[in-house]
Amino acid sequence: MNYWNILKKLFLFTFILLSSGLYASDTCSRVAIINNQEILIDSNSNEKGEGLRFHLEKDPIAKEYLEKYQDGTKLRIENTIMGSLGTGMLISSIMVDSESKSRQTLLIGGATMMILNFLIARTTSSTNEGNLRRAIEEYNKRNLPKIYFDPDQSTQNNVSPELGLSLSKTWTF
């Protein structure tokens, strides 16, 4: 069995998956509308969602969801370790003799670990966005002025996802 061909196909599949018509909201410019004014959700501080804190603090349940959201956006040591191990395995596979079975094992194991780490991190991030939506919903139930927020802002640009995944990156230069 030729592991190089399998690995090439795996990388090609991953590249096609990540570069296809998937979309995600650009976190630097997400806005909510409050009293007909656009409010940046993610201010220049390192805390995501901080732009809504002034309004969400008025409701204890909404504030709790906001804090849960902000805790979920912090760097996780598990993702760092998995990414480092996967990268280390890929790099060490280059240094091992090309005829060795351990090279193939390191190569496939490292690539698999990196792909799994990426998918887990994106899934966790997507799930965490639900906490922000929930905070806004809880605030809107009991408070005025209402916060209007469309988490799928790219649907306004007539972009429709072909897959129900939350994996993508919008590139601008």
GUMARLUM-742236 format. One record per residue: residue number from 1; residue in one letter; chain; x, y, z of N, C-alpha, C, O in turn. Coordinates in steps of 0.2 Angstrom, whole numbers, plus 5000, padded with zeros to 4 digits. Layout:
% residues N
+------+------+------+------+------+------+------+------+------+------+------+------+------+------+------+
| tiza | tike | zati |  n.X |  n.Y |  n.Z | ca.X | ca.Y | ca.Z |  c.X |  c.Y |  c.Z |  o.X |  o.Y |  o.Z |
+------+------+------+------+------+------+------+------+------+------+------+------+------+------+------+
|  NUM |    A |    A |    X |    Y |    Z |    X |    Y |    Z |    X |    Y |    Z |    X |    Y |    Z |
...
+------+------+------+------+------+------+------+------+------+------+------+------+------+------+------+
***
This chain:
% residues 173
+------+------+------+------+------+------+------+------+------+------+------+------+------+------+------+
| tiza | tike | zati |  n.X |  n.Y |  n.Z | ca.X | ca.Y | ca.Z |  c.X |  c.Y |  c.Z |  o.X |  o.Y |  o.Z |
+------+------+------+------+------+------+------+------+------+------+------+------+------+------+------+
|    1 |    M |    A | 5004 | 4994 | 5000 | 5000 | 5000 | 5000 | 5004 | 5006 | 5000 | 5009 | 5007 | 5004 |
|    2 |    N |    A | 5003 | 5011 | 4996 | 5007 | 5017 | 4995 | 5004 | 5022 | 4999 | 4999 | 5025 | 4998 |
|    3 |    Y |    A | 5008 | 5024 | 5005 | 5005 | 5028 | 5010 | 5006 | 5036 | 5007 | 5002 | 5040 | 5009 |
|    4 |    W |    A | 5011 | 5037 | 5002 | 5011 | 5043 | 5000 | 5005 | 5045 | 4996 | 5003 | 5051 | 4996 |
|    5 |    N |    A | 5003 | 5041 | 4992 | 4997 | 5042 | 4988 | 4991 | 5044 | 4992 | 4987 | 5048 | 4991 |
|    6 |    I |    A | 4990 | 5040 | 4998 | 4985 | 5041 | 5002 | 4985 | 5047 | 5006 | 4981 | 5051 | 5006 |
|    7 |    L |    A | 4992 | 5049 | 5008 | 4993 | 5056 | 5011 | 4991 | 5061 | 5006 | 4988 | 5066 | 5008 |
|    8 |    K |    A | 4993 | 5061 | 5000 | 4992 | 5066 | 4995 | 4985 | 5067 | 4994 | 4982 | 5073 | 4994 |
|    9 |    K |    A | 4981 | 5061 | 4994 | 4974 | 5062 | 4993 | 4971 | 5065 | 4999 | 4966 | 5069 | 4999 |
|   10 |    L |    A | 4973 | 5063 | 5005 | 4971 | 5066 | 5011 | 4972 | 5074 | 5011 | 4967 | 5078 | 5013 |
|   11 |    F |    A | 4978 | 5076 | 5009 | 4979 | 5083 | 5009 | 4975 | 5087 | 5004 | 4973 | 5092 | 5005 |
|   12 |    L |    A | 4974 | 5084 | 4998 | 4970 | 5086 | 4993 | 4963 | 5087 | 4995 | 4960 | 5092 | 4994 |
|   13 |    F |    A | 4960 | 5082 | 4998 | 4953 | 5082 | 5001 | 4953 | 5088 | 5006 | 4948 | 5092 | 5006 |
|   14 |    T |    A | 4957 | 5088 | 5010 | 4957 | 5094 | 5016 | 4958 | 5101 | 5012 | 4954 | 5105 | 5014 |
|   15 |    F |    A | 4962 | 5101 | 5007 | 4962 | 5108 | 5004 | 4956 | 5110 | 5001 | 4954 | 5115 | 5001 |
|   16 |    I |    A | 4953 | 5105 | 4997 | 4947 | 5106 | 4994 | 4941 | 5108 | 4999 | 4937 | 5112 | 4997 |
|   17 |    L |    A | 4941 | 5104 | 5004 | 4936 | 5105 | 5009 | 4936 | 5112 | 5012 | 4931 | 5116 | 5013 |
|   18 |    L |    A | 4942 | 5115 | 5014 | 4943 | 5121 | 5017 | 4943 | 5127 | 5012 | 4942 | 5133 | 5014 |
|   19 |    S |    A | 4944 | 5126 | 5005 | 4944 | 5131 | 5001 | 4937 | 5131 | 4997 | 4937 | 5135 | 4992 |
|   20 |    S |    A | 4933 | 5127 | 4998 | 4926 | 5127 | 4995 | 4922 | 5133 | 4997 | 4924 | 5137 | 5000 |
|   21 |    G |    A | 4916 | 5133 | 4995 | 4911 | 5138 | 4997 | 4909 | 5139 | 5004 | 4903 | 5141 | 5005 |
|   22 |    L |    A | 4913 | 5137 | 5008 | 4911 | 5137 | 5015 | 4912 | 5145 | 5018 | 4916 | 5148 | 5014 |
|   23 |    Y |    A | 4909 | 5147 | 5023 | 4909 | 5153 | 5025 | 4909 | 5154 | 5033 | 4907 | 5149 | 5036 |
|   24 |    A |    A | 4911 | 5160 | 5035 | 4911 | 5161 | 5042 | 4911 | 5169 | 5043 | 4913 | 5172 | 5039 |
|   25 |    S |    A | 4908 | 5171 | 5049 | 4908 | 5178 | 5050 | 4915 | 5180 | 5052 | 4919 | 5177 | 5055 |
|   26 |    D |    A | 4917 | 5186 | 5049 | 4923 | 5189 | 5051 | 4922 | 5193 | 5057 | 4919 | 5197 | 5058 |
|   27 |    T |    A | 4926 | 5190 | 5062 | 4925 | 5192 | 5069 | 4928 | 5199 | 5070 | 4926 | 5202 | 5075 |
|   28 |    C |    A | 4932 | 5202 | 5066 | 4934 | 5209 | 5067 | 4929 | 5214 | 5066 | 4929 | 5220 | 5068 |
|   29 |    S |    A | 4924 | 5213 | 5062 | 4919 | 5218 | 5060 | 4912 | 5216 | 5061 | 4908 | 5218 | 5058 |
|   30 |    R |    A | 4911 | 5212 | 5066 | 4904 | 5210 | 5067 | 4901 | 5215 | 5071 | 4904 | 5218 | 5075 |
|   31 |    V |    A | 4895 | 5217 | 5069 | 4891 | 5222 | 5072 | 4884 | 5220 | 5074 | 4881 | 5216 | 5071 |
|   32 |    A |    A | 4882 | 5224 | 5079 | 4875 | 5223 | 5081 | 4872 | 5230 | 5080 | 4875 | 5235 | 5081 |
|   33 |    I |    A | 4865 | 5230 | 5080 | 4862 | 5236 | 5079 | 4857 | 5237 | 5085 | 4853 | 5233 | 5087 |
|   34 |    I |    A | 4859 | 5243 | 5089 | 4855 | 5245 | 5095 | 4853 | 5252 | 5094 | 4857 | 5256 | 5092 |
|   35 |    N |    A | 4847 | 5253 | 5094 | 4844 | 5260 | 5093 | 4846 | 5263 | 5086 | 4848 | 5269 | 5086 |
|   36 |    N |    A | 4846 | 5259 | 5081 | 4848 | 5261 | 5074 | 4855 | 5263 | 5074 | 4857 | 5267 | 5069 |
|   37 |    Q |    A | 4859 | 5261 | 5078 | 4867 | 5262 | 5078 | 4870 | 5256 | 5078 | 4868 | 5251 | 5081 |
|   38 |    E |    A | 4875 | 5256 | 5074 | 4880 | 5250 | 5073 | 4885 | 5250 | 5079 | 4888 | 5255 | 5080 |
|   39 |    I |    A | 4885 | 5244 | 5083 | 4890 | 5243 | 5088 | 4894 | 5238 | 5087 | 4892 | 5232 | 5085 |
|   40 |    L |    A | 4901 | 5239 | 5087 | 4905 | 5233 | 5086 | 4905 | 5228 | 5092 | 4905 | 5230 | 5097 |
|   41 |    I |    A | 4904 | 5222 | 5090 | 4903 | 5217 | 5095 | 4910 | 5215 | 5098 | 4911 | 5215 | 5104 |
|   42 |    D |    A | 4915 | 5215 | 5094 | 4922 | 5213 | 5096 | 4926 | 5220 | 5095 | 4928 | 5222 | 5090 |
|   43 |    S |    A | 4927 | 5223 | 5101 | 4931 | 5229 | 5101 | 4938 | 5227 | 5100 | 4940 | 5222 | 5100 |
|   44 |    N |    A | 4942 | 5232 | 5101 | 4949 | 5231 | 5100 | 4953 | 5228 | 5106 | 4959 | 5226 | 5106 |
|   45 |    S |    A | 4949 | 5227 | 5111 | 4952 | 5223 | 5117 | 4952 | 5216 | 5115 | 4950 | 5214 | 5110 |
|   46 |    N |    A | 4956 | 5212 | 5119 | 4957 | 5205 | 5118 | 4951 | 5201 | 5119 | 4951 | 5195 | 5118 |
|   47 |    E |    A | 4946 | 5204 | 5122 | 4939 | 5200 | 5124 | 4934 | 5201 | 5119 | 4932 | 5206 | 5117 |
|   48 |    K |    A | 4932 | 5195 | 5116 | 4927 | 5195 | 5111 | 4921 | 5196 | 5114 | 4919 | 5194 | 5120 |
|   49 |    G |    A | 4916 | 5200 | 5111 | 4910 | 5201 | 5114 | 4909 | 5207 | 5118 | 4904 | 5209 | 5121 |
|   50 |    E |    A | 4915 | 5210 | 5119 | 4916 | 5216 | 5124 | 4912 | 5222 | 5122 | 4910 | 5226 | 5127 |
|   51 |    G |    A | 4911 | 5223 | 5116 | 4907 | 5229 | 5114 | 4899 | 5229 | 5116 | 4896 | 5234 | 5116 |
|   52 |    L |    A | 4897 | 5223 | 5118 | 4890 | 5222 | 5120 | 4889 | 5222 | 5128 | 4884 | 5222 | 5130 |
|   53 |    R |    A | 4895 | 5222 | 5131 | 4895 | 5221 | 5138 | 4891 | 5227 | 5142 | 4887 | 5225 | 5146 |
|   54 |    F |    A | 4891 | 5233 | 5139 | 4887 | 5238 | 5143 | 4880 | 5237 | 5143 | 4877 | 5238 | 5148 |
|   55 |    H |    A | 4877 | 5234 | 5137 | 4870 | 5232 | 5137 | 4868 | 5226 | 5141 | 4863 | 5225 | 5144 |
|   56 |    L |    A | 4873 | 5221 | 5139 | 4871 | 5214 | 5142 | 4872 | 5214 | 5150 | 4869 | 5209 | 5153 |
|   57 |    E |    A | 4876 | 5218 | 5153 | 4876 | 5219 | 5160 | 4870 | 5220 | 5164 | 4869 | 5219 | 5170 |
|   58 |    K |    A | 4865 | 5223 | 5160 | 4859 | 5225 | 5163 | 4855 | 5219 | 5165 | 4850 | 5219 | 5169 |
|   59 |    D |    A | 4856 | 5213 | 5162 | 4852 | 5207 | 5163 | 4857 | 5202 | 5166 | 4862 | 5200 | 5162 |
|   60 |    P |    A | 4856 | 5199 | 5172 | 4861 | 5194 | 5175 | 4861 | 5188 | 5171 | 4867 | 5185 | 5170 |
|   61 |    I |    A | 4856 | 5186 | 5167 | 4857 | 5179 | 5164 | 4861 | 5181 | 5157 | 4865 | 5177 | 5155 |
|   62 |    A |    A | 4859 | 5186 | 5154 | 4863 | 5188 | 5148 | 4870 | 5189 | 5149 | 4875 | 5187 | 5146 |
|   63 |    K |    A | 4872 | 5192 | 5155 | 4879 | 5193 | 5157 | 4882 | 5187 | 5158 | 4888 | 5186 | 5157 |
|   64 |    E |    A | 4879 | 5182 | 5161 | 4882 | 5175 | 5163 | 4883 | 5172 | 5156 | 4889 | 5169 | 5155 |
|   65 |    Y |    A | 4879 | 5172 | 5151 | 4880 | 5169 | 5144 | 4886 | 5173 | 5141 | 4890 | 5170 | 5138 |
|   66 |    L |    A | 4887 | 5179 | 5142 | 4892 | 5183 | 5139 | 4899 | 5181 | 5142 | 4904 | 5180 | 5138 |
|   67 |    E |    A | 4899 | 5180 | 5148 | 4905 | 5178 | 5152 | 4907 | 5171 | 5150 | 4913 | 5169 | 5149 |
|   68 |    K |    A | 4902 | 5167 | 5149 | 4903 | 5160 | 5147 | 4906 | 5160 | 5139 | 4910 | 5156 | 5138 |
|   69 |    Y |    A | 4903 | 5164 | 5135 | 4906 | 5165 | 5128 | 4913 | 5167 | 5129 | 4917 | 5165 | 5125 |
|   70 |    Q |    A | 4914 | 5172 | 5133 | 4921 | 5175 | 5133 | 4926 | 5170 | 5136 | 4932 | 5169 | 5133 |
|   71 |    D |    A | 4924 | 5166 | 5141 | 4928 | 5160 | 5143 | 4930 | 5155 | 5138 | 4935 | 5152 | 5137 |
|   72 |    G |    A | 4925 | 5154 | 5133 | 4925 | 5149 | 5128 | 4930 | 5151 | 5122 | 4932 | 5147 | 5118 |
|   73 |    T |    A | 4931 | 5158 | 5122 | 4936 | 5160 | 5117 | 4943 | 5160 | 5118 | 4947 | 5161 | 5114 |
|   74 |    K |    A | 4945 | 5158 | 5124 | 4952 | 5158 | 5127 | 4955 | 5152 | 5124 | 4952 | 5147 | 5122 |
|   75 |    L |    A | 4962 | 5153 | 5123 | 4966 | 5148 | 5120 | 4966 | 5142 | 5125 | 4966 | 5142 | 5131 |
|   76 |    R |    A | 4965 | 5136 | 5122 | 4964 | 5130 | 5126 | 4971 | 5126 | 5125 | 4974 | 5125 | 5120 |
|   77 |    I |    A | 4973 | 5124 | 5131 | 4980 | 5120 | 5131 | 4979 | 5113 | 5127 | 4984 | 5111 | 5124 |
|   78 |    E |    A | 4973 | 5110 | 5127 | 4973 | 5104 | 5123 | 4974 | 5105 | 5116 | 4977 | 5101 | 5112 |
|   79 |    N |    A | 4971 | 5110 | 5113 | 4972 | 5112 | 5106 | 4979 | 5113 | 5104 | 4982 | 5111 | 5099 |
|   80 |    T |    A | 4983 | 5117 | 5109 | 4990 | 5118 | 5108 | 4994 | 5112 | 5108 | 4998 | 5111 | 5104 |
|   81 |    I |    A | 4993 | 5108 | 5113 | 4996 | 5101 | 5113 | 4995 | 5097 | 5107 | 5000 | 5094 | 5104 |
|   82 |    M |    A | 4989 | 5096 | 5105 | 4987 | 5092 | 5099 | 4991 | 5095 | 5093 | 4994 | 5091 | 5089 |
|   83 |    G |    A | 4990 | 5101 | 5092 | 4993 | 5104 | 5086 | 5001 | 5104 | 5086 | 5004 | 5102 | 5081 |
|   84 |    S |    A | 5004 | 5105 | 5092 | 5011 | 5104 | 5092 | 5013 | 5097 | 5091 | 5018 | 5095 | 5088 |
|   85 |    L |    A | 5010 | 5092 | 5094 | 5011 | 5085 | 5093 | 5011 | 5083 | 5086 | 5015 | 5079 | 5083 |
|   86 |    G |    A | 5005 | 5085 | 5082 | 5004 | 5084 | 5075 | 5010 | 5087 | 5071 | 5013 | 5083 | 5066 |
|   87 |    T |    A | 5012 | 5093 | 5072 | 5017 | 5096 | 5069 | 5024 | 5093 | 5070 | 5028 | 5092 | 5065 |
|   88 |    G |    A | 5025 | 5091 | 5076 | 5031 | 5087 | 5078 | 5032 | 5081 | 5075 | 5037 | 5079 | 5072 |
|   89 |    M |    A | 5026 | 5077 | 5074 | 5026 | 5071 | 5071 | 5027 | 5071 | 5063 | 5031 | 5068 | 5060 |
|   90 |    L |    A | 5025 | 5077 | 5060 | 5026 | 5078 | 5053 | 5033 | 5080 | 5052 | 5036 | 5077 | 5047 |
|   91 |    I |    A | 5036 | 5084 | 5056 | 5043 | 5086 | 5055 | 5048 | 5080 | 5057 | 5052 | 5079 | 5053 |
|   92 |    S |    A | 5046 | 5076 | 5062 | 5051 | 5070 | 5063 | 5050 | 5065 | 5058 | 5055 | 5061 | 5056 |
|   93 |    S |    A | 5044 | 5065 | 5054 | 5044 | 5060 | 5048 | 5049 | 5062 | 5043 | 5051 | 5058 | 5039 |
|   94 |    I |    A | 5050 | 5068 | 5042 | 5055 | 5070 | 5037 | 5062 | 5068 | 5039 | 5066 | 5067 | 5034 |
|   95 |    M |    A | 5064 | 5068 | 5045 | 5070 | 5066 | 5047 | 5072 | 5059 | 5048 | 5077 | 5056 | 5048 |
|   96 |    V |    A | 5066 | 5055 | 5047 | 5067 | 5047 | 5048 | 5069 | 5045 | 5041 | 5067 | 5048 | 5036 |
|   97 |    D |    A | 5072 | 5039 | 5040 | 5074 | 5036 | 5034 | 5068 | 5035 | 5030 | 5063 | 5033 | 5032 |
|   98 |    S |    A | 5068 | 5036 | 5023 | 5062 | 5036 | 5019 | 5060 | 5029 | 5018 | 5054 | 5028 | 5016 |
|   99 |    E |    A | 5063 | 5024 | 5019 | 5061 | 5017 | 5019 | 5058 | 5014 | 5025 | 5055 | 5009 | 5025 |
|  100 |    S |    A | 5058 | 5018 | 5030 | 5056 | 5016 | 5037 | 5049 | 5016 | 5037 | 5045 | 5020 | 5035 |
|  101 |    K |    A | 5046 | 5011 | 5041 | 5039 | 5011 | 5042 | 5037 | 5016 | 5047 | 5031 | 5018 | 5047 |
|  102 |    S |    A | 5041 | 5018 | 5051 | 5040 | 5023 | 5056 | 5039 | 5030 | 5053 | 5035 | 5034 | 5056 |
|  103 |    R |    A | 5042 | 5031 | 5047 | 5041 | 5037 | 5044 | 5033 | 5038 | 5041 | 5030 | 5043 | 5042 |
|  104 |    Q |    A | 5031 | 5032 | 5039 | 5024 | 5032 | 5036 | 5019 | 5033 | 5042 | 5014 | 5037 | 5042 |
|  105 |    T |    A | 5021 | 5030 | 5048 | 5016 | 5030 | 5054 | 5016 | 5037 | 5056 | 5011 | 5040 | 5058 |
|  106 |    L |    A | 5022 | 5040 | 5057 | 5023 | 5047 | 5059 | 5019 | 5052 | 5054 | 5016 | 5057 | 5057 |
|  107 |    L |    A | 5020 | 5051 | 5048 | 5017 | 5056 | 5043 | 5009 | 5055 | 5043 | 5006 | 5061 | 5044 |
|  108 |    I |    A | 5007 | 5049 | 5043 | 4999 | 5049 | 5044 | 4997 | 5051 | 5050 | 4991 | 5054 | 5051 |
|  109 |    G |    A | 5000 | 5049 | 5056 | 4998 | 5051 | 5062 | 4998 | 5058 | 5063 | 4993 | 5061 | 5066 |
|  110 |    G |    A | 5003 | 5061 | 5061 | 5004 | 5069 | 5062 | 4998 | 5072 | 5058 | 4995 | 5077 | 5061 |
|  111 |    A |    A | 4997 | 5070 | 5052 | 4992 | 5073 | 5048 | 4985 | 5072 | 5051 | 4981 | 5077 | 5051 |
|  112 |    T |    A | 4984 | 5066 | 5053 | 4978 | 5065 | 5056 | 4976 | 5069 | 5062 | 4971 | 5072 | 5063 |
|  113 |    M |    A | 4982 | 5070 | 5066 | 4981 | 5073 | 5073 | 4980 | 5081 | 5071 | 4976 | 5084 | 5075 |
|  114 |    M |    A | 4983 | 5083 | 5066 | 4982 | 5091 | 5065 | 4975 | 5092 | 5062 | 4972 | 5097 | 5063 |
|  115 |    I |    A | 4973 | 5087 | 5058 | 4966 | 5088 | 5055 | 4961 | 5088 | 5060 | 4956 | 5092 | 5061 |
|  116 |    L |    A | 4962 | 5083 | 5065 | 4957 | 5082 | 5070 | 4957 | 5088 | 5075 | 4952 | 5090 | 5077 |
|  117 |    N |    A | 4963 | 5090 | 5076 | 4964 | 5096 | 5080 | 4960 | 5102 | 5077 | 4956 | 5106 | 5081 |
|  118 |    F |    A | 4961 | 5103 | 5071 | 4958 | 5109 | 5067 | 4950 | 5108 | 5068 | 4946 | 5113 | 5069 |
|  119 |    L |    A | 4947 | 5102 | 5066 | 4940 | 5101 | 5067 | 4937 | 5102 | 5074 | 4932 | 5105 | 5074 |
|  120 |    I |    A | 4941 | 5099 | 5079 | 4939 | 5100 | 5086 | 4938 | 5108 | 5087 | 4934 | 5110 | 5091 |
|  121 |    A |    A | 4944 | 5111 | 5086 | 4944 | 5118 | 5087 | 4938 | 5122 | 5084 | 4935 | 5127 | 5087 |
|  122 |    R |    A | 4937 | 5121 | 5078 | 4932 | 5124 | 5074 | 4925 | 5123 | 5077 | 4921 | 5127 | 5077 |
|  123 |    T |    A | 4924 | 5116 | 5079 | 4918 | 5114 | 5081 | 4916 | 5118 | 5088 | 4911 | 5120 | 5089 |
|  124 |    T |    A | 4921 | 5118 | 5092 | 4921 | 5121 | 5099 | 4919 | 5129 | 5098 | 4915 | 5131 | 5101 |
|  125 |    S |    A | 4923 | 5132 | 5093 | 4922 | 5139 | 5092 | 4915 | 5140 | 5089 | 4911 | 5145 | 5092 |
|  126 |    S |    A | 4912 | 5136 | 5085 | 4905 | 5137 | 5082 | 4900 | 5136 | 5088 | 4895 | 5139 | 5088 |
|  127 |    T |    A | 4901 | 5131 | 5092 | 4897 | 5129 | 5098 | 4897 | 5135 | 5103 | 4892 | 5137 | 5105 |
|  128 |    N |    A | 4903 | 5138 | 5104 | 4903 | 5144 | 5108 | 4900 | 5150 | 5106 | 4897 | 5154 | 5110 |
|  129 |    E |    A | 4899 | 5151 | 5099 | 4895 | 5157 | 5097 | 4888 | 5156 | 5099 | 4885 | 5161 | 5099 |
|  130 |    G |    A | 4885 | 5150 | 5100 | 4879 | 5150 | 5103 | 4878 | 5153 | 5109 | 4872 | 5156 | 5111 |
|  131 |    N |    A | 4883 | 5154 | 5113 | 4882 | 5157 | 5120 | 4881 | 5165 | 5119 | 4878 | 5168 | 5122 |
|  132 |    L |    A | 4885 | 5167 | 5114 | 4884 | 5175 | 5112 | 4876 | 5176 | 5110 | 4873 | 5180 | 5112 |
|  133 |    R |    A | 4874 | 5171 | 5105 | 4867 | 5172 | 5103 | 4862 | 5171 | 5108 | 4857 | 5175 | 5109 |
|  134 |    R |    A | 4864 | 5167 | 5113 | 4859 | 5166 | 5119 | 4859 | 5172 | 5123 | 4854 | 5174 | 5126 |
|  135 |    A |    A | 4865 | 5175 | 5124 | 4865 | 5181 | 5128 | 4861 | 5186 | 5125 | 4858 | 5190 | 5129 |
|  136 |    I |    A | 4861 | 5187 | 5119 | 4857 | 5192 | 5116 | 4850 | 5191 | 5116 | 4846 | 5195 | 5117 |
|  137 |    E |    A | 4848 | 5185 | 5115 | 4841 | 5182 | 5116 | 4838 | 5184 | 5123 | 4833 | 5186 | 5123 |
|  138 |    E |    A | 4842 | 5182 | 5128 | 4840 | 5183 | 5135 | 4839 | 5190 | 5136 | 4835 | 5192 | 5140 |
|  139 |    Y |    A | 4844 | 5195 | 5134 | 4843 | 5202 | 5135 | 4837 | 5204 | 5132 | 4833 | 5208 | 5135 |
|  140 |    N |    A | 4836 | 5202 | 5125 | 4830 | 5205 | 5122 | 4823 | 5203 | 5125 | 4818 | 5206 | 5123 |
|  141 |    K |    A | 4823 | 5197 | 5128 | 4817 | 5195 | 5131 | 4814 | 5200 | 5137 | 4808 | 5201 | 5137 |
|  142 |    R |    A | 4819 | 5203 | 5140 | 4817 | 5207 | 5146 | 4819 | 5215 | 5146 | 4818 | 5218 | 5151 |
|  143 |    N |    A | 4823 | 5217 | 5141 | 4826 | 5223 | 5141 | 4825 | 5227 | 5134 | 4823 | 5224 | 5129 |
|  144 |    L |    A | 4825 | 5234 | 5135 | 4825 | 5238 | 5129 | 4831 | 5243 | 5130 | 4834 | 5244 | 5135 |
|  145 |    P |    A | 4834 | 5245 | 5125 | 4833 | 5244 | 5117 | 4835 | 5237 | 5115 | 4839 | 5234 | 5118 |
|  146 |    K |    A | 4831 | 5234 | 5110 | 4833 | 5228 | 5108 | 4840 | 5228 | 5104 | 4842 | 5233 | 5101 |
|  147 |    I |    A | 4843 | 5222 | 5104 | 4849 | 5221 | 5101 | 4848 | 5217 | 5095 | 4845 | 5211 | 5095 |
|  148 |    Y |    A | 4849 | 5219 | 5089 | 4848 | 5215 | 5083 | 4855 | 5213 | 5080 | 4860 | 5217 | 5079 |
|  149 |    F |    A | 4856 | 5206 | 5080 | 4862 | 5203 | 5078 | 4861 | 5198 | 5073 | 4857 | 5193 | 5075 |
|  150 |    D |    A | 4864 | 5198 | 5067 | 4864 | 5192 | 5063 | 4870 | 5189 | 5063 | 4875 | 5191 | 5060 |
|  151 |    P |    A | 4871 | 5183 | 5066 | 4877 | 5179 | 5066 | 4879 | 5177 | 5059 | 4885 | 5175 | 5058 |
|  152 |    D |    A | 4875 | 5176 | 5055 | 4877 | 5174 | 5048 | 4877 | 5180 | 5043 | 4873 | 5180 | 5038 |
|  153 |    Q |    A | 4881 | 5184 | 5044 | 4881 | 5190 | 5040 | 4883 | 5189 | 5033 | 4881 | 5193 | 5029 |
|  154 |    S |    A | 4886 | 5184 | 5031 | 4888 | 5182 | 5025 | 4881 | 5181 | 5021 | 4882 | 5181 | 5014 |
|  155 |    T |    A | 4876 | 5179 | 5024 | 4870 | 5177 | 5020 | 4867 | 5184 | 5017 | 4863 | 5184 | 5012 |
|  156 |    Q |    A | 4869 | 5190 | 5020 | 4867 | 5196 | 5017 | 4870 | 5197 | 5011 | 4868 | 5201 | 5007 |
|  157 |    N |    A | 4876 | 5194 | 5010 | 4880 | 5195 | 5004 | 4878 | 5190 | 4998 | 4882 | 5189 | 4994 |
|  158 |    N |    A | 4873 | 5187 | 4999 | 4870 | 5182 | 4994 | 4875 | 5176 | 4994 | 4876 | 5173 | 4988 |
|  159 |    V |    A | 4878 | 5174 | 4999 | 4882 | 5168 | 4999 | 4879 | 5163 | 5003 | 4877 | 5164 | 5009 |
|  160 |    S |    A | 4878 | 5157 | 5000 | 4874 | 5152 | 5003 | 4879 | 5146 | 5004 | 4882 | 5144 | 4999 |
|  161 |    P |    A | 4879 | 5143 | 5010 | 4884 | 5137 | 5011 | 4882 | 5131 | 5007 | 4876 | 5130 | 5007 |
|  162 |    E |    A | 4886 | 5127 | 5004 | 4884 | 5121 | 5002 | 4884 | 5115 | 5007 | 4881 | 5111 | 5006 |
|  163 |    L |    A | 4888 | 5116 | 5012 | 4889 | 5111 | 5017 | 4887 | 5115 | 5024 | 4887 | 5121 | 5025 |
|  164 |    G |    A | 4884 | 5111 | 5029 | 4882 | 5113 | 5035 | 4888 | 5113 | 5040 | 4886 | 5111 | 5046 |
|  165 |    L |    A | 4894 | 5115 | 5038 | 4899 | 5116 | 5043 | 4901 | 5123 | 5044 | 4899 | 5127 | 5040 |
|  166 |    S |    A | 4905 | 5124 | 5049 | 4907 | 5131 | 5051 | 4914 | 5132 | 5050 | 4917 | 5135 | 5053 |
|  167 |    L |    A | 4917 | 5128 | 5045 | 4924 | 5129 | 5043 | 4925 | 5134 | 5037 | 4922 | 5132 | 5032 |
|  168 |    S |    A | 4929 | 5139 | 5038 | 4931 | 5143 | 5032 | 4934 | 5149 | 5035 | 4935 | 5150 | 5041 |
|  169 |    K |    A | 4937 | 5153 | 5030 | 4940 | 5159 | 5031 | 4939 | 5163 | 5025 | 4940 | 5161 | 5019 |
|  170 |    T |    A | 4937 | 5169 | 5026 | 4936 | 5174 | 5021 | 4943 | 5178 | 5020 | 4945 | 5181 | 5025 |
|  171 |    W |    A | 4946 | 5178 | 5014 | 4952 | 5181 | 5013 | 4951 | 5188 | 5010 | 4948 | 5188 | 5005 |
|  172 |    T |    A | 4954 | 5193 | 5013 | 4954 | 5200 | 5010 | 4962 | 5202 | 5010 | 4965 | 5201 | 5015 |
|  173 |    F |    A | 4963 | 5205 | 5004 | 4970 | 5208 | 5004 | 4970 | 5216 | 5002 | 4975 | 5219 | 5002 |
+------+------+------+------+------+------+------+------+------+------+------+------+------+------+------+
***
